[in-house]
Amino acid sequence: MAGEIKEILKSLAVNVSIATAKGVAAFFTGSGTMLAEAIHSSADCINQVLLLIGVTRAKKPPDEKFPLGYGRSVYFWSFIVALLLFSGGGVFSVYEGVHKLDHPEPVDHVGWGFAILGFSLVLEGWATWGNLVEMKKRRGSVGLFTYLRDTKDSDLVVLFGENAAAVLGLVFAIGALGLAVVTGDPRWDSVGSLLIGLVLIGVAIFLGREVMSLLLGERADPQIELIVKEVATTQPNILRLIRVLTVQQGPGEVMVACKVHLVDGLDTRGVVETIDTFEKAIHARVPDIRWLFVEPDDDD
């Protein structure tokens, strides 16, 4: 998880700087869009602290109370982040936009706004690019959108979702502030706040759906099942694999349970040695399998 922690800390440092700068700009310009962006970045700072808690807690070893470990705590904290992104960022930005549409206020000191938005866009773009590089290492030849939909690395996906939403929000903010200045109509600034809010809500809903599935106990990568079946065919004392079940317990932590039909005539020692050999062969192919339970049986 070292890569995730590095990316989270980098994003946290970026967002602390950006939230401070946006807060100053919102104060001087009176821009609703800038205020929405400042709150968005502040919420992101809190979110990244929560992700750090989740990643750190997930590394705790199994104990009596949690015999399968704490890996799913990453998914819990990632889900909380999605909720905060929805409420603390998205809903508030939409509210601010609607409020300013009804009560438009002139935008002042726009130079401050453009300078800080440009500065923020560079930093957020750098953080997002770092997320993309880290995800490229994980996904290999798998397409980006397929990876985002199927990956079990919830913390990295949440981090990327936050940063990508921030980049798109900044583009909207710059465009809205520019239109407000060019047209002299401050309502464009309110439109910017509304668009930012809708982007955040959309990203939060996507992240929430993906993480909830993992939190409930989603099936691990289907490729793992295929490997287990393939290994079973190489074992001379296994007639067939009756059933295999996988559960993703956390990033890089998979539980596998399966039933196997063994050849007749094996004594207790033979059964034990067959299962041990089978388990070692599976672990050699899939290091992410942390818990592997094999039950001998002759019935479906």
N, C-alpha and C positions, 0 to 999 in steps of 0.2 A: 504493500500500500504506500510505499515511499513516494511513488509518482503522484498519487492523488494528494498526499499531504503537501507536497511541494507546490502543486497547482493551486490548492486551496489557500495556502499562505500567500502566494503571489497575488491571487485575486483579492484577498483580504487587504493586503497593503495598497493595491491599486484603488480599491473602493473607499478606503479610509481617506486617501488623498482626494479622490474625486468628490466624495460626499461633502467634505469640508469646503472645497472650491465652489461646488454648486450652491451650497448654503449661502456663501458670501455673495455669489452672483444673484441669487433669488432675492436677497435682502436689498441689494442696490438697484436691481432692475424692476422689481415688483412683478416679475413674470410668473404666471401660473405654471407654464411649462417648465421653467427652471425649478420652481418649488416641487413639482411632481418628480423631476429628475433627482433633486436633492434627497427627497424622501425615498425614492427608489434605490439610490445608492446606499443610503443609511440602512435600509432594510436588507440590502445585499450583504452589508457588513455583518449584521446579526445572523443572517443565513449561513455565512461562511464559518462563523464561530460554531453554529449548531452542527454543521457538517464535520468540523474538526472533532467535536465531541463524539459524533457517531463513528467516525473512522477510528478514533482512539479506543473507544469502548469495544468496538468490534474485534480488536486485537486481544482482548482478555481471554485467557484460556478457559476451557470448560470447567465447571465445578459441580457440586452436588445439586444445586438449584437449577442450573442450566447445563445439563450434560452434553448437549450438542453445541455449546459455546454461545457467544454473543454476536455472531456475525450479522444476524438480522437487525441488530440495533442501527446499523447504517441505513437500512431501509426505513425504519421508524423516523429517524431524524431527517432523512431526505423527504419523507412525506410531510413532516412539519414545515420544512422549508418551502415546499410547494404551496401549502396553505398560507404561509406568511407572504409569499410572493403574490398570491391571489388577493388576499385581504389588505396587507400592509402596503403593497405597491399598486396593484391593478385597480382595486375598488376605489382607493383613495384618489388615484389619478383621474379616474372617470368622474368621481364626485367633484373634484377641483375643476375639471374642464366644464362640467355642466354649470357649476356655480359661477364661473367666470363668463360663461356665455350669457347668463342672465344679468350679471353685473360686471361688464367689461371694464377693465382698468388700463390706462395707457402704460406702455412699456418704456422704461427709462434706461439710460446707460447701457444701450445694447452692445456697445463695444466690450463691456465686461462679459456679457452673455456669450457672444460669439467666441471670444478668446477662451473662456473656460469650457465651453462645449467642444471646441476644437481640441483643446488639451485633453479633455475627458475621452474624446473619440479615439485619440492616439493610444492612450493607456488601455482603454477597454479593448481596442482592436488587438493590441499586443497580448493581453491576457487571453482573448478568444483564440488567437492564433496558437498560443501555447497549449490550450485545450485541444485544438485540432491535431497538433503534432503528437500529443500524448495518446489521443484516440487512434491515430494512424498506426501507432505501435501496437495497439491492442487489436484493431480490426483487420489488419493485413489487407487482403484483397477484397474483403467484404465492403459493400457500398456504405456510405456514411448514413443514409437514412435507414437502411436495413439494420445497421449496427445500433443506431439510436433506438429503434423499435425492439430489438431482440437482446441487447446487452444486459448483463446482470450487474455492471459497474454503475450503480445508481448514483453514487456521489459524483462521479466524473460527468455523467450525463446532466445531472442537476446543475453542476458548476458551469458546464457549457451552455445550458439553456439560459441561465442567469446572464452570462456574459454576452451571448448572442442577442438576447432581448435588450440588453443595455446598449449594444451597438446600434440596433435598429431604432431604439427609442431616441438615441442621440441624433440620428439622421432625421427623424421626424421633428425633434426639437429645433434643430438648426433650420430646417425648412419652414417650420411654423413661425419661428422668430423672424426669419427673413421676410416672409409674406406679411407679417404684422408691420414690419418697418416699411416695406415697399408700398403697401396699400394704405397704410395709416389706420388700418382696422385691427384693433387689439383682439378681436374675436378669433383671428387666426391663431393667436397664442393659445386660446382655449381649445381649439381644434387639435393642436399639438398635444396638449395634456390628455385629451380624450383618446387619441391614437396610441399614445404611450400606454395608457391604462388598458386598452383593448389588447395590445401586444402582450402585456404582462399577464393578463387573464388567460389568454390563449396558451401561452407557454406553461403557466401554472396548471391548467387543466390537463395538458399533455403529460407533464411530469407527474402529476398526481395519479393519473391512470396507470402509467408505467410502473411507478413505485408501489402502488397499492397491490398490484399483481404479485410482486416480489415479496411484499410484506405478508401476504396471505399464504405463501408457500408455493411459488411457481416452479414448474418443471425446469430442470437444468437444460443445458444445451442438448438438443436431440442427438447430436453427434456422439455424446457420451454413451447413450443407449446402443448406438450402432457398434461402438467399440467393444462394449461389454458382450454383445452378441457375437461379434467377430472372435473375441478371445475365447468365448465358450466353445466355439467350433474347433479350436486348437487343442482342447483338453481331452485326452483319450478316455478319461473316466466319466466325462459328462456327455450323456446322450443328447440332451437338448436343454435350452434355456426356456423355462416355463413362463416366467414373467420377470420384468425389470422395472423398477420404479426409481425415479430420481427427483430430488428436491434441492433447490438452490438455497443454501443456508446463509450465504453472505458472499461478498466478492471473493472469488477464488476458493470457496468452500462449498463442496457438494456432498450430499448424502445419497448413497445408492443402496437399495435393498432388492434382492432378487431370489427367485426360486429356481433350483436346478434339478433335473432328473438324472440321477447317477446310474451307472451300470450296476447290475445285480451282483451280489456276492462280496461286496466290500465289507470288511470289518470296521469297527469304530476307528481304528488307526488309519485305515485306508480312506475313510470318509474325511477325516480331519486333514490328512495330507493333501487330498484332492482339492478341498476347499482352500487350504493355505496357498497352494500353487496357483489356483485360479485367482485369488485375491492379489497375490504378488504380481501376476502378469497384468492385471487391470491397473494397479497402482503405477506400474512402470509406464503404461500408456497414457494414463490420465492423472498427473500429480495433484490436480485440484480436488480429487476425491479424498475427503478427509474421513468420512465414515462409510464403511462398506459392510453390509450384512448379507450373508449368503445362507439360505435355508434349503437343505436337501428335501425333495418331495417327489412324488410320482403322480400327482394329480393336479389338474388345472385349478 
